Amino acid sequence: MPSYEIEIILSRQLADSLSMPVFITDTEGNLIYYNEPAEEILGKRFEESGVMPVEEWGKIFKPVDEFKNPLSPEDLPLVKTLRNVYPYHKTFWIESLQGKTQKISVTSFPIIGRSGNFSGGIAIFWKDERL
């Protein structure tokens, strides 16, 4: 396992204690961790998928907008956060690896250390059951 800055390590520890699904990426967009609640929505354990580049995780869950138009990775909140080092939010649909379509809301924000260094990004998401 590569060594990560303390802010990433602490973010992973926080994600492990949350009941909400969480993605954590490095600054390059590699998905370096997702927690157990995220595994339930996505349909695959992190230990099975491992680290994924943005080109893979940005498409593997087939994100689409309300009109069923595919979303490119660049349209996803976490990718925008990584590009602009700024928080974003969006509601859209994904298809789990088991083929189940779900509406989710995603809020992402940058991980910035005490020294001001940008270390990566976090996305917290949940099933959006509103009509």
C-alpha positions in Angstrom: 0.0 0.0 0.0 1.4 3.4 -0.9 2.1 5.9 1.8 -0.4 8.7 2.1 -0.4 12.1 3.9 -1.9 12.1 7.4 -5.0 13.9 6.2 -5.8 11.0 3.8 -5.2 8.4 6.6 -7.5 10.4 9.0 -10.1 10.8 6.3 -10.2 7.0 5.8 -10.5 6.5 9.5 -13.4 9.0 9.6 -15.0 7.2 6.6 -14.9 3.9 8.4 -16.9 5.4 11.3 -19.6 7.0 9.1 -22.9 5.3 8.2 -23.0 7.3 4.9 -21.2 6.1 1.8 -17.8 7.8 1.2 -15.3 7.8 -1.6 -11.7 9.1 -1.1 -9.4 10.0 -3.9 -5.9 11.2 -4.3 -5.1 14.4 -6.2 -4.8 12.5 -9.5 -8.4 11.2 -9.2 -7.5 7.6 -8.2 -10.2 6.1 -6.0 -8.1 5.0 -3.1 -10.8 4.0 -0.7 -14.6 3.6 -0.2 -16.3 2.5 2.9 -18.7 -0.3 3.7 -21.9 1.7 3.2 -20.6 2.7 -0.3 -20.0 -1.0 -1.0 -23.7 -1.6 -0.4 -24.8 1.0 -3.0 -22.1 0.2 -5.5 -22.4 -3.6 -5.2 -18.7 -4.4 -4.8 -16.4 -4.5 -1.8 -13.4 -2.2 -1.9 -11.1 -5.2 -1.3 -12.4 -6.7 -4.6 -12.0 -3.5 -6.7 -9.0 -1.9 -5.1 -7.6 1.4 -6.3 -9.3 2.6 -9.5 -8.3 5.5 -11.8 -10.9 8.1 -12.5 -11.3 6.9 -16.0 -12.6 3.6 -14.6 -14.7 4.7 -11.5 -16.1 7.7 -13.4 -17.8 5.3 -15.9 -18.1 1.9 -14.2 -21.3 2.9 -12.3 -22.8 4.4 -15.5 -23.9 7.8 -14.1 -26.8 9.5 -15.9 -28.7 12.7 -15.5 -32.5 13.0 -15.0 -33.0 12.6 -18.8 -30.9 9.4 -18.9 -28.1 11.2 -20.7 -24.7 9.7 -19.7 -22.6 12.0 -17.5 -18.9 12.2 -18.3 -16.4 11.9 -15.4 -15.8 15.6 -15.7 -19.4 16.2 -14.8 -19.2 14.4 -11.5 -18.9 16.4 -8.3 -15.7 14.6 -7.0 -13.9 15.2 -10.3 -14.9 18.8 -10.3 -13.5 19.1 -6.7 -10.2 17.6 -7.8 -10.0 19.9 -10.8 -11.0 23.1 -9.0 -10.2 22.3 -5.3 -13.7 23.4 -4.4 -16.8 21.7 -3.0 -19.6 20.5 -5.3 -23.0 18.8 -5.1 -25.1 17.0 -7.7 -28.0 14.5 -7.8 -28.0 11.9 -10.5 -28.6 8.2 -11.2 -26.1 5.3 -11.2 -26.3 1.7 -12.0 -24.7 -0.6 -9.4 -22.5 -3.5 -10.5 -25.5 -5.8 -10.0 -27.5 -3.7 -12.5 -29.7 -1.8 -10.0 -30.4 1.8 -10.9 -30.4 4.3 -8.0 -30.8 8.0 -7.6 -28.0 9.4 -5.4 -27.0 12.8 -4.1 -23.3 13.5 -3.9 -21.4 16.2 -2.0 -17.7 16.4 -2.5 -15.0 18.6 -1.0 -11.2 18.8 -1.1 -8.9 17.5 1.6 -6.5 20.3 2.5 -4.0 19.8 5.3 -2.9 22.2 8.0 0.0 23.2 5.8 -2.4 24.2 3.1 -1.4 21.3 0.8 -4.2 19.7 -1.3 -4.1 16.0 -0.6 -7.2 14.6 -2.4 -11.0 14.7 -2.3 -13.9 13.1 -0.5 -17.4 12.5 -1.8 -20.2 11.7 0.6 -23.3 10.3 -1.0 -26.6 8.8 -0.2 -29.7 7.3 -1.9 -32.0 10.1 -2.9 -35.5 8.7 -2.5 -37.3 12.0 -3.3 -39.3 12.0 -6.5 
